[in-house]
Amino acid sequence: MTLILGIDPGSRITGYGVVRDLGRGCEYVASGCIRTGSGLLHERLQSVFRGVREVIQTYGPVTMGIEQVFMAKNADSALKLGQARGAAIVAAAEEGLEIAEYTATQVKQAIAGTGGADKQQVQMMVMHLLKLTQKPQIDASDALAIALCHAHTRSSLIPHGLAGARSRGGRLRL
């Protein structure tokens, strides 16, 4: 029974989701959003770092999945997203968590069966898989999807002795 943290990074809202991997599926533990407000960027990054660290210290996950940055039309937004992602990764690394990265397409494929699923489809599948009766906030839902993707990936690698395999940069080698 492994506790897994999923992080959907953002410079204004960072979603988090914690699930317990039971080996035959996952159960919901917690989810929510770290809201950084509209302060200066370094203050928001500090909020992301502290918020992720607090979630880790509260729930005690041992591994974390986080979404990779994608290049959108706005390079400035992508850079800020990358910095928020970095703050979350450092918080997890400081707490000793194993860290794996997933593209949005990988997460959607693992949860909804198609890499082209929209946020509402992913949210509905997260609710179904975790037997939730209420919709989590969209950022928290995305984080739970990342945690579930990480659980599925880990369970498929464990029988092959590959769980925890790392390459330079901390990415999971497949």
Backbone as JSON, one array per atom type, in Angstrom:
{
  "sequence": "MTLILGIDPGSRITGYGVVRDLGRGCEYVASGCIRTGSGLLHERLQSVFRGVREVIQTYGPVTMGIEQVFMAKNADSALKLGQARGAAIVAAAEEGLEIAEYTATQVKQAIAGTGGADKQQVQMMVMHLLKLTQKPQIDASDALAIALCHAHTRSSLIPHGLAGARSRGGRLRL",
  "N": [[0.84, -1.17, 0.0], [1.09, 1.78, -1.18], [1.55, 5.23, -0.79], [0.82, 7.78, -3.02], [1.65, 10.82, -4.52], [0.25, 13.19, -6.67], [0.96, 15.88, -8.81], [-0.24, 18.77, -10.32], [1.2, 21.24, -11.74], [1.25, 24.84, -11.36], [1.62, 28.39, -11.68], [-0.13, 30.02, -10.38], [-2.22, 28.4, -9.43], [-1.73, 25.32, -8.04], [-2.47, 22.05, -8.38], [-3.07, 19.25, -6.24], [-3.03, 15.76, -5.52], [-3.6, 12.9, -3.6], [-3.26, 9.47, -3.5], [-3.85, 6.09, -2.46], [-2.15, 3.32, -3.38], [-3.33, 0.22, -3.8], [-2.58, -2.03, -5.01], [-4.45, -3.55, -6.38], [-5.89, -1.59, -7.38], [-6.68, 1.86, -6.73], [-7.22, 4.03, -3.93], [-8.88, 6.96, -2.86], [-7.25, 9.53, -1.04], [-6.66, 12.29, -0.47], [-7.14, 15.61, -1.79], [-6.64, 18.77, -3.43], [-6.03, 22.32, -3.81], [-3.25, 24.43, -4.15], [-3.18, 27.67, -3.7], [-1.7, 30.52, -4.92], [-2.09, 33.21, -5.05], [-1.76, 36.63, -6.2], [0.77, 37.71, -6.05], [4.25, 38.73, -6.29], [6.36, 36.88, -8.55], [8.43, 35.32, -7.32], [7.42, 35.1, -4.74], [5.11, 33.64, -5.17], [6.21, 31.24, -6.12], [7.54, 30.42, -3.85], [5.33, 29.91, -2.27], [4.25, 27.71, -3.64], [6.32, 25.82, -3.24], [6.32, 25.63, -0.38], [3.67, 24.84, 0.04], [3.5, 22.33, -1.3], [5.41, 20.93, 0.15], [4.15, 20.93, 2.67], [1.87, 19.36, 2.12], [3.13, 16.92, 1.6], [4.34, 16.42, 4.1], [2.07, 16.21, 5.66], [0.55, 14.01, 4.61], [2.36, 11.99, 3.92], [3.35, 10.71, 1.44], [5.35, 8.48, -0.62], [6.26, 8.6, -3.13], [6.1, 10.54, -6.17], [4.24, 11.78, -8.89], [4.45, 14.02, -11.58], [3.29, 16.51, -13.83], [4.75, 17.1, -16.99], [6.15, 20.04, -18.5], [4.53, 21.66, -21.17], [4.95, 23.21, -24.32], [3.29, 26.0, -24.91], [1.44, 28.55, -26.72], [2.23, 30.9, -25.52], [5.24, 31.83, -24.47], [6.17, 33.01, -22.1], [4.28, 32.22, -20.19], [4.74, 29.47, -20.23], [7.34, 29.39, -19.21], [6.94, 30.37, -16.58], [5.27, 28.34, -15.64], [7.06, 26.23, -15.75], [8.85, 27.04, -13.78], [7.24, 26.93, -11.48], [6.75, 24.24, -11.46], [9.35, 23.34, -11.01], [9.72, 24.29, -8.37], [7.91, 22.65, -7.01], [9.05, 20.14, -7.52], [11.54, 20.38, -6.23], [10.66, 20.63, -3.57], [9.58, 18.06, -3.19], [11.85, 16.48, -3.65], [13.48, 17.35, -1.55], [12.11, 16.2, 0.54], [12.6, 13.59, 0.11], [11.2, 12.02, -1.76], [10.56, 9.7, -4.45], [10.53, 10.64, -7.86], [8.6, 11.0, -10.74], [7.96, 11.86, -14.14], [5.35, 12.88, -16.33], [3.8, 13.27, -19.5], [1.03, 15.31, -20.55], [-0.48, 13.93, -22.42], [0.24, 11.25, -21.88], [-0.92, 10.94, -19.34], [-3.67, 11.36, -19.87], [-4.11, 9.24, -21.63], [-3.64, 7.04, -19.93], [-5.7, 7.34, -18.06], [-8.19, 7.95, -19.36], [-8.09, 6.48, -21.65], [-7.55, 7.58, -24.07], [-5.34, 9.83, -25.59], [-6.32, 12.24, -26.34], [-8.31, 13.13, -24.67], [-10.59, 15.39, -23.03], [-10.55, 17.83, -20.3], [-12.86, 17.46, -18.75], [-13.63, 14.83, -19.36], [-11.46, 13.44, -18.28], [-11.77, 14.19, -15.61], [-14.25, 12.95, -15.01], [-13.54, 10.25, -15.3], [-11.61, 10.03, -13.27], [-13.27, 10.42, -11.06], [-14.86, 8.12, -11.31], [-12.91, 6.0, -11.15], [-11.88, 6.41, -8.59], [-14.12, 6.28, -7.09], [-15.54, 8.6, -6.31], [-17.97, 10.85, -5.01], [-18.4, 13.49, -5.36], [-17.44, 16.12, -7.58], [-14.05, 16.83, -7.86], [-12.14, 19.9, -7.7], [-10.99, 21.21, -10.82], [-8.15, 21.44, -11.16], [-7.26, 19.9, -9.01], [-8.41, 17.5, -9.74], [-6.97, 16.93, -12.08], [-4.46, 16.55, -10.88], [-5.0, 14.27, -9.33], [-5.44, 12.5, -11.43], [-2.85, 12.37, -12.47], [-1.55, 11.16, -10.31], [-2.88, 8.68, -10.36], [-2.09, 7.77, -12.9], [0.63, 7.5, -12.4], [0.53, 5.46, -10.49], [-0.48, 3.34, -12.07], [1.59, 3.11, -13.93], [3.75, 2.45, -12.27], [2.82, -0.02, -11.27], [2.87, -1.56, -13.56], [5.55, -1.68, -14.05], [6.77, -2.85, -11.82], [6.51, -5.79, -11.81], [8.45, -6.34, -13.67], [10.77, -5.6, -12.54], [11.56, -2.96, -12.8], [10.67, -0.73, -11.46], [11.35, 2.37, -10.04], [13.63, 2.71, -11.52], [15.99, 4.94, -12.77], [17.1, 7.59, -14.83], [19.61, 9.99, -15.84], [18.68, 13.21, -14.68], [16.43, 12.47, -13.39], [14.24, 11.33, -14.6], [11.93, 8.74, -15.23], [13.09, 5.75, -16.49], [12.07, 3.95, -19.26]],
  "CA": [[0.0, 0.0, 0.0], [1.97, 2.92, -1.37], [0.91, 6.54, -0.96], [1.34, 8.46, -4.21], [1.26, 12.22, -4.7], [0.21, 13.72, -8.02], [1.02, 17.34, -8.83], [-0.53, 19.51, -11.54], [1.81, 22.51, -11.35], [0.82, 26.11, -11.91], [2.19, 29.51, -10.92], [-1.2, 30.62, -9.57], [-2.92, 27.29, -8.78], [-1.09, 24.02, -8.18], [-3.34, 21.0, -7.87], [-2.43, 18.06, -5.67], [-3.9, 14.62, -5.25], [-2.92, 11.8, -2.93], [-3.99, 8.21, -3.58], [-3.2, 4.91, -1.9], [-2.09, 2.22, -4.34], [-3.63, -1.01, -3.09], [-2.15, -3.16, -5.83], [-5.59, -3.95, -7.22], [-6.58, -0.34, -7.64], [-6.28, 2.96, -5.85], [-8.27, 4.69, -3.17], [-8.7, 8.4, -2.63], [-6.81, 9.96, 0.28], [-6.87, 13.73, -0.33], [-6.83, 16.44, -2.96], [-6.91, 20.18, -3.23], [-5.28, 23.27, -4.62], [-2.39, 25.4, -3.5], [-3.44, 28.94, -4.38], [-0.57, 31.4, -4.6], [-2.47, 34.61, -5.1], [-1.27, 37.4, -7.33], [1.97, 38.43, -5.64], [5.41, 38.62, -7.16], [6.61, 35.49, -8.95], [9.21, 34.59, -6.32], [6.54, 34.82, -3.61], [4.21, 32.53, -5.59], [7.02, 30.02, -6.17], [7.75, 30.03, -2.46], [4.05, 29.33, -1.83], [4.15, 26.37, -4.22], [7.28, 25.0, -2.51], [5.83, 25.4, 0.99], [2.41, 24.08, -0.02], [3.8, 20.93, -1.64], [6.1, 20.35, 1.32], [3.13, 20.71, 3.71], [1.07, 18.2, 1.71], [3.98, 15.74, 1.8], [4.49, 16.2, 5.53], [0.76, 15.85, 6.21], [0.04, 12.71, 4.16], [3.45, 11.01, 3.89], [3.58, 9.89, 0.24], [6.74, 8.07, -0.83], [6.59, 8.81, -4.54], [5.31, 11.62, -6.75], [4.16, 11.98, -10.33], [4.23, 15.43, -11.89], [3.12, 16.74, -15.26], [5.82, 17.81, -17.69], [5.77, 21.31, -19.13], [4.34, 21.65, -22.61], [5.17, 24.55, -24.87], [2.07, 26.6, -25.44], [1.69, 29.72, -27.57], [2.83, 31.97, -24.73], [6.5, 31.36, -23.88], [6.26, 33.53, -20.73], [3.46, 31.33, -19.36], [5.45, 28.18, -20.14], [8.48, 29.58, -18.3], [6.41, 30.45, -15.22], [4.81, 27.0, -15.31], [8.27, 25.44, -15.49], [9.41, 27.45, -12.49], [6.35, 26.38, -10.45], [7.04, 22.81, -11.5], [10.63, 23.19, -10.34], [9.52, 24.49, -6.93], [7.26, 21.44, -6.51], [10.03, 19.05, -7.59], [12.52, 20.58, -5.15], [9.99, 20.28, -2.3], [9.49, 16.59, -3.11], [13.21, 15.95, -3.52], [13.92, 17.65, -0.18], [11.42, 15.27, 1.45], [13.06, 12.24, -0.19], [10.29, 11.27, -2.62], [10.91, 9.34, -5.82], [9.78, 11.55, -8.72], [8.46, 10.61, -12.14], [7.33, 12.9, -14.94], [4.44, 12.39, -17.36], [3.19, 14.26, -20.38], [-0.42, 15.36, -20.45], [-1.0, 12.85, -23.26], [0.39, 9.99, -21.14], [-1.9, 10.92, -18.26], [-4.98, 11.18, -20.48], [-4.16, 7.88, -22.16], [-3.74, 6.11, -18.8], [-6.95, 7.5, -17.31], [-9.39, 7.95, -20.2], [-7.93, 5.57, -22.79], [-7.2, 8.34, -25.27], [-4.51, 11.0, -25.31], [-7.03, 13.46, -26.72], [-9.43, 13.38, -23.76], [-10.62, 16.75, -22.46], [-10.47, 17.87, -18.83], [-14.08, 16.92, -18.15], [-13.56, 13.37, -19.48], [-10.49, 12.98, -17.28], [-12.4, 14.38, -14.31], [-15.26, 11.91, -14.82], [-12.85, 8.97, -15.1], [-11.02, 10.09, -11.94], [-14.37, 10.18, -10.13], [-15.23, 6.71, -11.43], [-11.84, 5.13, -10.65], [-11.7, 6.59, -7.14], [-15.44, 6.19, -6.47], [-15.86, 9.88, -5.68], [-19.36, 11.26, -5.2], [-18.4, 14.9, -5.73], [-16.37, 16.5, -8.5], [-12.97, 17.66, -7.32], [-11.78, 21.05, -8.54], [-10.35, 20.71, -12.04], [-6.71, 21.29, -10.94], [-7.11, 18.75, -8.12], [-8.76, 16.33, -10.56], [-5.8, 16.66, -12.93], [-3.42, 16.0, -10.01], [-5.39, 12.89, -9.02], [-5.19, 11.73, -12.65], [-1.4, 12.16, -12.54], [-1.24, 10.15, -9.29], [-3.37, 7.39, -10.87], [-1.19, 7.4, -13.99], [1.87, 7.05, -11.77], [0.24, 4.15, -9.88], [-0.58, 2.36, -13.16], [2.93, 2.93, -14.5], [4.54, 1.7, -11.28], [2.36, -1.41, -11.17], [3.27, -2.3, -14.75], [7.0, -1.82, -14.03], [7.21, -3.65, -10.69], [6.76, -7.19, -12.15], [9.63, -6.42, -14.53], [11.93, -5.14, -11.79], [11.98, -1.65, -13.3], [10.16, 0.38, -10.65], [12.4, 3.15, -9.42], [14.76, 2.9, -12.42], [16.14, 6.35, -13.06], [18.18, 8.05, -15.7], [20.0, 11.35, -15.44], [17.58, 14.16, -14.73], [15.35, 11.98, -12.55], [13.1, 10.8, -15.35], [11.77, 7.3, -15.19], [13.51, 5.08, -17.72], [11.14, 2.89, -19.68]],
  "C": [[0.89, 1.24, 0.0], [1.16, 4.2, -1.5], [1.63, 7.28, -2.08], [0.77, 9.87, -4.26], [1.3, 12.56, -6.18], [0.19, 15.23, -7.94], [0.72, 17.85, -10.23], [-0.03, 20.94, -11.29], [1.2, 23.73, -12.05], [1.39, 27.24, -11.07], [1.13, 30.23, -10.08], [-1.99, 29.56, -8.8], [-2.15, 26.02, -9.09], [-2.02, 22.99, -7.56], [-2.52, 19.87, -7.28], [-3.48, 16.99, -5.44], [-3.06, 13.52, -4.63], [-3.83, 10.57, -3.02], [-3.16, 7.11, -2.92], [-3.29, 3.8, -2.93], [-2.24, 0.93, -3.57], [-3.17, -2.25, -3.84], [-3.22, -3.64, -6.77], [-6.45, -2.75, -7.59], [-6.1, 0.7, -6.65], [-7.49, 3.48, -5.09], [-7.87, 6.14, -2.91], [-8.23, 8.64, -1.21], [-7.12, 11.44, 0.47], [-6.6, 14.41, -1.66], [-7.17, 17.89, -2.63], [-6.06, 21.05, -4.12], [-4.46, 24.17, -3.71], [-2.56, 26.68, -4.3], [-2.38, 29.95, -3.94], [-0.92, 32.87, -4.61], [-1.84, 35.32, -6.3], [-0.03, 38.21, -6.98], [3.07, 38.32, -6.69], [5.72, 37.15, -7.42], [7.39, 34.73, -7.89], [8.38, 34.26, -5.08], [5.59, 33.66, -3.94], [4.97, 31.21, -5.64], [7.3, 29.51, -4.77], [6.48, 29.39, -1.9], [3.87, 27.92, -2.38], [5.07, 25.42, -3.45], [6.74, 24.64, -1.13], [4.56, 24.56, 1.0], [2.64, 22.61, -0.34], [4.48, 20.25, -0.46], [5.1, 20.05, 2.44], [2.26, 19.5, 3.38], [1.86, 16.92, 1.96], [4.1, 15.42, 3.28], [3.18, 15.77, 6.19], [0.36, 14.42, 5.87], [1.1, 11.63, 4.04], [3.58, 10.16, 2.65], [5.06, 9.56, 0.1], [7.2, 8.31, -2.26], [5.65, 9.86, -5.11], [5.37, 11.55, -8.27], [3.83, 13.45, -10.57], [4.13, 15.59, -13.4], [4.3, 17.52, -15.82], [5.27, 19.1, -18.29], [5.57, 21.08, -20.62], [4.51, 23.07, -23.11], [3.89, 25.03, -25.52], [2.43, 27.78, -26.33], [2.45, 30.81, -26.82], [4.07, 31.44, -24.0], [6.64, 31.82, -22.43], [5.47, 32.64, -19.78], [4.15, 29.99, -19.17], [6.63, 28.28, -19.19], [8.0, 29.64, -16.84], [5.92, 29.09, -14.75], [6.0, 26.11, -14.97], [8.9, 25.79, -14.15], [8.56, 26.91, -11.34], [6.58, 24.88, -10.33], [8.34, 22.52, -10.76], [10.51, 23.33, -8.83], [8.88, 23.24, -6.32], [8.23, 20.26, -6.49], [11.05, 19.17, -6.48], [11.9, 20.23, -3.8], [9.93, 18.77, -2.13], [10.87, 15.96, -2.93], [13.75, 16.18, -2.12], [13.31, 16.68, 0.83], [11.74, 13.81, 1.11], [12.14, 11.41, -1.07], [10.95, 10.86, -3.92], [10.0, 10.18, -6.72], [9.77, 11.02, -10.14], [7.67, 11.69, -12.86], [6.49, 12.26, -16.05], [3.94, 13.53, -18.22], [1.69, 14.24, -20.16], [-1.05, 14.23, -21.26], [-0.88, 11.5, -22.56], [-0.66, 9.86, -20.05], [-3.29, 10.64, -18.82], [-5.15, 9.76, -21.01], [-4.37, 6.86, -21.03], [-5.1, 6.16, -18.12], [-8.19, 7.33, -18.18], [-9.28, 7.03, -21.41], [-7.62, 6.27, -24.09], [-6.42, 9.58, -24.87], [-5.18, 12.32, -25.66], [-8.2, 13.79, -25.82], [-9.4, 14.82, -23.25], [-10.66, 16.67, -20.93], [-11.7, 17.26, -18.16], [-14.11, 15.39, -18.25], [-12.6, 12.79, -18.44], [-11.11, 13.08, -15.88], [-13.44, 13.29, -14.03], [-14.61, 10.53, -14.59], [-12.17, 8.92, -13.73], [-12.1, 9.8, -10.9], [-14.77, 8.71, -10.14], [-14.17, 5.79, -10.8], [-11.66, 5.22, -9.14], [-13.02, 6.55, -6.38], [-15.82, 7.45, -5.68], [-17.31, 10.25, -5.97], [-19.48, 12.73, -5.58], [-17.23, 15.18, -6.65], [-15.29, 17.27, -7.75], [-12.75, 18.86, -8.22], [-10.93, 20.54, -9.7], [-8.83, 20.53, -11.86], [-6.42, 20.1, -10.02], [-7.42, 17.46, -8.87], [-7.6, 15.95, -11.47], [-4.67, 16.05, -12.11], [-3.74, 14.56, -9.62], [-5.16, 11.99, -10.23], [-3.7, 11.42, -12.79], [-0.99, 11.1, -11.52], [-1.69, 8.76, -9.76], [-2.49, 6.88, -12.01], [0.11, 6.84, -13.42], [1.67, 5.67, -11.13], [0.19, 3.07, -10.95], [0.79, 2.07, -13.75], [3.8, 2.12, -13.56], [4.12, 0.24, -11.24], [2.75, -2.21, -12.41], [4.78, -2.51, -14.79], [7.49, -2.76, -12.93], [7.43, -5.12, -11.07], [8.01, -7.38, -13.01], [10.89, -5.94, -13.83], [12.42, -3.77, -12.19], [11.51, -0.49, -12.45], [11.33, 1.06, -9.97], [13.62, 3.33, -10.31], [14.82, 4.35, -12.84], [17.25, 6.58, -14.06], [18.61, 9.41, -15.2], [18.82, 12.29, -15.59], [16.37, 13.69, -13.94], [14.16, 11.42, -13.29], [13.1, 9.29, -15.27], [12.2, 6.71, -16.52], [12.51, 3.99, -18.03], [11.78, 2.03, -20.73]]
}
